[in-house]
Amino acid sequence: MWESKLFKTGVGILLLFLIIYVGSQITFVFQPFIIAFEALFISFLIAGALFYITFPFVDWLHLKKVPRPASIAIIYLVFIGLLVLLFLIIGPILQYEFTRLVENIPGKIAEARQLLNVIEESAFFAQLIDLDALDIDNITDQIASATSRALSQIATSVALILDFTANIFTTVIIIPFLLYYMLKEKGQGLIEGVVTHFAPSEYADNINSALAEMNKLLSSYVQGLGIVCLCVGILAYIGFLIIGLEYALILSIFILITNVIPFLGPFIGAIPAVIVGLLESPLMMLLVIIVIVIVQQMESLIISPQVMGRKLTLSPLAIILIVLVAGRLGGLLGIILAIPIFTVLKIIAAHTYEYIKLNRAEKEGIEKQEN
């Protein structure tokens, strides 16, 4: 028992956890690493996503005999040009809608209060809720007051604004450098060389194979997710324009962004559009729901199967369970990263199982030959 591999592995894992726990109590040693991780995590995350989007184009240019640094520079220039073109196209529309939204917020709050009063006075609502214990005017006043206080605090908190601006500026500055070295490293095979150099020879091939599979699946996921979100945002914008919904561009951009969240994203993204439609008229709310349902059906039946393929297909129940656990452990960021992390862990488990199975088969074959 004491000499078995299982016992030694268990002792090693317990020692690792003990070292982590003891180290976490020595704050002056590990606190700088924690601060550095928190400061750079978002930058690495965004740079990693951009890496999986841009590296196929860099590799294609490199195959055309363009030096890799020059290929990266070309991609940077094309990316900046696309951003400028996009800003010139949608910037005026976005500015107009945002200005109208800011100007109309008081009117929308008044419309919401009137709608709540109408609902309060309805007979059906009176049967469901005790009106004596519910004061709609008081609730709306509290919501408006809380919103006003929050905006006032944000506007007057100079330190908070400066800190947020500094973080954004730092992130924007760091991301291009991180992305450059990621794209450059891919052509040099640095990770494969490190694994081959430091890992035991019997593990190196299996580790490199697992890393290659992870890279391929994550690349498919990030590229596919970006295309799917873009298609969903464009379709939602077209649908909102057809039905004449206000703030169509802002609402469709919100739907595009929230579609990154697995399973829950479409529902979260639909909420503002449904509210805006309801404040205009019940018919408009119904039209908004119809547009969103059509867009989501097109995504699930046509766009996602064609773009994402079947490589990362999980059952709806598995997605729900993964998202719930990830949300409990890591919040919104955990929900967004749940599927990629689960995919990586799945690959590690599969390669570990295959390696153990292969070693066991080889040992059994050697034992049979000896007997």
FENRAZI-V627296 format. One record per residue. N is the residue number from 1. SS is DSSP state (H for helix, E for strand, - for the rest). PSI is psi in radians with two decimals (none if undefined). BURIAL is b if it has 24 or more other C-alpha atoms within 12 Angstrom, else e. Layout:
[[N	SS	PSI	BURIAL] [N	SS	PSI	BURIAL]]
This chain:
[[1	-	-0.84	e] [2	-	-0.40	e] [3	-	-0.01	e] [4	-	2.66	e] [5	H	-0.62	e] [6	H	-0.76	e] [7	H	-0.77	e] [8	H	-0.67	e] [9	H	-0.77	e] [10	H	-0.74	e] [11	H	-0.71	e] [12	H	-0.73	e] [13	H	-0.76	e] [14	H	-0.72	e] [15	H	-0.68	e] [16	H	-0.80	e] [17	H	-0.66	e] [18	H	-0.73	e] [19	H	-0.75	e] [20	H	-0.75	e] [21	H	-0.83	e] [22	H	-0.73	e] [23	H	-0.62	e] [24	H	-0.38	e] [25	H	-0.30	e] [26	-	1.47	e] [27	H	-0.64	e] [28	H	-0.30	e] [29	H	-0.81	e] [30	H	-0.28	e] [31	H	-0.73	e] [32	H	-0.64	e] [33	H	-0.67	e] [34	H	-0.76	e] [35	H	-0.75	e] [36	H	-0.70	e] [37	H	-0.78	e] [38	H	-0.62	e] [39	H	-0.59	e] [40	H	-0.17	b] [41	H	-0.86	e] [42	H	-0.69	e] [43	H	-0.79	b] [44	H	-0.67	b] [45	H	-0.84	b] [46	H	-0.73	b] [47	H	-0.67	b] [48	H	-0.73	b] [49	H	-0.76	b] [50	H	-0.57	b] [51	H	-0.82	b] [52	H	-0.40	b] [53	H	-0.63	b] [54	H	-0.40	b] [55	H	-0.53	b] [56	H	-0.64	e] [57	H	-0.68	b] [58	H	-0.76	b] [59	H	-0.68	b] [60	H	-0.77	e] [61	H	-0.65	e] [62	H	-0.62	b] [63	H	-0.42	e] [64	-	0.36	e] [65	-	0.31	e] [66	-	2.24	e] [67	-	2.54	e] [68	H	-0.78	b] [69	H	-0.70	b] [70	H	-0.65	e] [71	H	-0.73	b] [72	H	-0.72	b] [73	H	-0.70	b] [74	H	-0.77	e] [75	H	-0.68	b] [76	H	-0.81	b] [77	H	-0.73	e] [78	H	-0.74	e] [79	H	-0.78	e] [80	H	-0.70	e] [81	H	-0.71	e] [82	H	-0.69	e] [83	H	-0.77	e] [84	H	-0.76	e] [85	H	-0.74	e] [86	H	-0.71	e] [87	H	-0.70	e] [88	H	-0.54	e] [89	H	-0.93	e] [90	H	-0.18	e] [91	H	-0.91	e] [92	H	-0.69	e] [93	H	-0.78	e] [94	H	-0.70	e] [95	H	-0.72	e] [96	H	-0.80	e] [97	H	-0.69	e] [98	H	-0.71	e] [99	H	-0.77	e] [100	H	-0.68	e] [101	H	-0.76	e] [102	H	-0.72	e] [103	H	-0.56	e] [104	H	0.00	e] [105	H	-0.81	e] [106	H	-0.72	e] [107	H	-0.66	e] [108	H	-0.64	b] [109	H	-0.71	b] [110	H	-0.71	e] [111	H	-0.70	e] [112	H	-0.67	b] [113	H	-0.74	b] [114	H	-0.71	e] [115	H	-0.73	e] [116	H	-0.64	e] [117	H	-0.69	e] [118	H	-0.74	e] [119	H	-0.67	e] [120	H	-0.64	b] [121	H	-0.14	e] [122	-	2.56	e] [123	H	-0.66	e] [124	H	-0.74	e] [125	H	-0.65	e] [126	H	-0.55	e] [127	H	-0.45	e] [128	H	-0.62	e] [129	-	2.48	e] [130	-	1.90	e] [131	H	-0.45	e] [132	H	-0.51	e] [133	H	0.03	e] [134	-	2.16	e] [135	-	1.79	e] [136	H	-0.74	b] [137	H	-0.71	e] [138	H	-0.71	e] [139	H	-0.82	e] [140	H	-0.66	e] [141	H	-0.72	e] [142	H	-0.73	e] [143	H	-0.81	e] [144	H	-0.72	e] [145	H	-0.76	e] [146	H	-0.72	e] [147	H	-0.75	e] [148	H	-0.73	e] [149	H	-0.72	e] [150	H	-0.78	e] [151	H	-0.67	e] [152	H	-0.75	e] [153	H	-0.72	e] [154	H	-0.72	e] [155	H	-0.58	e] [156	H	-0.22	e] [157	-	1.52	e] [158	H	-0.69	e] [159	H	-0.72	e] [160	H	-0.75	e] [161	H	-0.76	e] [162	H	-0.70	e] [163	H	-0.76	e] [164	H	-0.76	e] [165	H	-0.71	e] [166	H	-0.71	e] [167	H	-0.76	e] [168	H	-0.77	e] [169	H	-0.77	e] [170	H	-0.76	e] [171	H	-0.78	b] [172	H	-0.63	e] [173	H	-0.70	e] [174	H	-0.65	e] [175	H	-0.83	b] [176	H	-0.67	b] [177	H	-0.77	b] [178	H	-0.79	b] [179	H	-0.71	b] [180	H	-0.85	b] [181	H	-0.52	b] [182	H	-0.81	b] [183	H	-0.67	b] [184	H	-0.71	b] [185	H	-0.61	e] [186	H	-0.63	b] [187	H	-0.29	b] [188	H	-0.15	e] [189	-	0.68	e] [190	H	-0.77	e] [191	H	-0.77	e] [192	H	-0.68	e] [193	H	-0.69	e] [194	H	-0.77	e] [195	H	-0.79	e] [196	H	-0.60	e] [197	H	-0.74	e] [198	H	-0.54	e] [199	-	2.61	e] [200	-	2.55	e] [201	H	-0.58	e] [202	H	-0.27	e] [203	H	-0.35	e] [204	H	-0.83	e] [205	H	-0.72	e] [206	H	-0.70	b] [207	H	-0.79	b] [208	H	-0.66	b] [209	H	-0.75	b] [210	H	-0.73	b] [211	H	-0.68	b] [212	H	-0.71	e] [213	H	-0.72	e] [214	H	-0.81	b] [215	H	-0.72	b] [216	H	-0.80	b] [217	H	-0.73	b] [218	H	-0.65	b] [219	H	-0.80	b] [220	H	-0.70	b] [221	H	-0.87	b] [222	H	-0.80	b] [223	H	-0.77	b] [224	H	-0.74	b] [225	H	-0.71	b] [226	H	-0.76	b] [227	H	-0.74	b] [228	H	-0.81	b] [229	H	-0.72	b] [230	H	-0.78	b] [231	H	-0.73	b] [232	H	-0.76	b] [233	H	-0.74	b] [234	H	-0.78	b] [235	H	-0.71	b] [236	H	-0.71	b] [237	H	-0.76	b] [238	H	-0.77	b] [239	H	-0.73	b] [240	H	-0.63	b] [241	H	-0.68	e] [242	H	-0.75	e] [243	H	-0.11	b] [244	-	0.60	b] [245	-	2.43	b] [246	-	2.67	b] [247	-	0.72	b] [248	H	-0.71	b] [249	H	-0.80	b] [250	H	-0.78	b] [251	H	-0.67	b] [252	H	-0.61	b] [253	H	-0.69	b] [254	H	-0.72	b] [255	H	-0.71	b] [256	H	-0.78	b] [257	H	-0.80	b] [258	H	-0.31	b] [259	-	-0.21	b] [260	-	-0.53	b] [261	-	2.15	b] [262	-	2.39	b] [263	-	-0.89	b] [264	-	-0.37	b] [265	H	-0.87	b] [266	H	-0.65	b] [267	H	-0.72	e] [268	H	-0.76	e] [269	H	-0.44	b] [270	H	-0.37	b] [271	H	-0.90	e] [272	H	-0.70	b] [273	H	-0.72	b] [274	H	-0.70	b] [275	H	-0.79	b] [276	H	-0.73	b] [277	H	-0.70	b] [278	H	-0.68	b] [279	H	-0.44	b] [280	H	-0.88	b] [281	-	2.69	e] [282	H	-0.62	e] [283	H	-0.73	e] [284	H	-0.68	b] [285	H	-0.74	b] [286	H	-0.72	e] [287	H	-0.67	b] [288	H	-0.78	b] [289	H	-0.72	b] [290	H	-0.78	e] [291	H	-0.81	b] [292	H	-0.72	b] [293	H	-0.76	b] [294	H	-0.79	e] [295	H	-0.77	b] [296	H	-0.62	b] [297	H	-0.71	e] [298	H	-0.66	e] [299	H	-0.86	b] [300	H	-0.53	b] [301	H	-0.47	e] [302	H	-0.99	e] [303	H	-0.98	b] [304	H	-0.80	b] [305	H	-0.61	e] [306	H	-0.65	e] [307	H	-0.89	b] [308	-	-0.48	b] [309	-	-2.76	e] [310	-	0.19	e] [311	-	-0.64	e] [312	-	0.40	b] [313	-	2.21	e] [314	-	2.66	e] [315	-	2.65	e] [316	H	-0.66	e] [317	H	-0.73	e] [318	H	-0.71	e] [319	H	-0.77	b] [320	H	-0.83	e] [321	H	-0.76	e] [322	H	-0.77	b] [323	H	-0.72	b] [324	H	-0.80	b] [325	H	-0.78	e] [326	H	-0.68	b] [327	H	-0.64	e] [328	H	-0.65	e] [329	H	-0.71	e] [330	H	0.16	e] [331	H	-2.61	e] [332	H	-0.73	e] [333	H	-0.67	e] [334	H	-0.68	e] [335	H	-0.75	b] [336	H	-0.68	b] [337	H	0.02	b] [338	H	-0.87	b] [339	H	-0.83	b] [340	H	-0.74	b] [341	H	-0.72	b] [342	H	-0.68	b] [343	H	-0.76	b] [344	H	-0.81	b] [345	H	-0.63	e] [346	H	-0.73	e] [347	H	-0.76	b] [348	H	-0.79	e] [349	H	-0.73	e] [350	H	-0.77	e] [351	H	-0.65	b] [352	H	-0.75	e] [353	H	-0.76	e] [354	H	-0.67	e] [355	H	-0.79	e] [356	H	-0.73	e] [357	H	-0.74	e] [358	H	-0.76	e] [359	H	-0.70	e] [360	H	-0.72	e] [361	H	-0.69	e] [362	H	-0.71	e] [363	H	-0.72	e] [364	H	-0.65	e] [365	H	-0.67	e] [366	H	-0.71	e] [367	H	-0.68	e] [368	H	-0.69	e] [369	H	-0.67	e] [370	H	-0.62	e] [371	-	none	e]]
